[in-house]
Amino acid sequence: MMKGNSSTEVKLKRRASFFIIILIAISTVFFSVTNYVLDTSLSQSLSARVKNQYYLEALLVEKDRIFEKISFLKTLENKSDPASFVFYEKPDDNLALAALVHIRKVQAYLNKLIDIHQPVPVTIILYRNPLIFQKYLPFHSYENLQALYVPSEETIHLLVTKQMDGDRERFLELIGHEYTHHWIVSYLSENGMDNRHLPRWFEEGIAEYAGKQSVRKVPNFSPLNLIPFSRLDSVEEWAYENRRNSPHLPYRQSYYAIDQLVRDGKEAKIKNLLLSNQENFYKLFQKETGMSVIEFEVRFLRDEMRLYREIRGD
């Protein structure tokens, strides 16, 4: 009886091992075929890191969608340097080159403002057709969107408008804004963190500030309908307050907040606030700045209004 049980157990183990070997063989063939198809589909000028990103997407998302996206990218020109890859339509060759140069400029600025960091290269896709632009974006709730950084893709999607044809500064400002998101996500990742502990207004404020600084734009203050920063914490809250008929201007308000920290000589506090996820952000904010976020709101509005009146000569 024991001998019969032992023989059955050996057969079951052999059968299980056989199935595992077959599964490994099938998986190896599948990965090899997928690797070959993707490798021959993608531009040979792309780095191994970017190709690996597409391999991963092909396995984790609908394969039809990723191959459709690859087919679209194959219709575009591309340029690259160690910091970024740009896909674009041929008439936008100068914009693509300007984007490559500007990325390095923004990176140097962020290294000075926050900390020395070398992010992984970012991919930039420039679109001319709004419908195609929306087609290749992940689901989102933003209105009037012109650019979006997608962390999971390490990609900036940017719609080039007619306004940008005559205003290169606007294009570069958007590049700077979205690249700052990439820099922050990469910086936090290097430190074993993500950006979920950050209120949306704080990250967007840094991106807005860096984007404008990158083109030496210092917007004059204009009175705004303040919304408490505590109501701009999540992506959903941020998108809601940026809707077309919103009385609030979250981007401008968040820019002024970061501008106030810099003018107060508290740039180092930005790094501390980025890297501390063990404590409530608003408690840490008060500890770092010496005032609650409510007191800070009153403070920067008062100071900006004073400067506004001085400029007007009131």
Helices and strands as residue ranges (DSSP letters): H 2-41, H 48-60, H 63-74, E 77-81, E 84-88, G 90-92, H 93-113, E 122-127, H 130-135, E 147-150, E 155-159, H 162-166, H 168-190, H 200-214, G 229-231, H 235-241, H 250-263, H 267-275, H 281-289, H 293-312
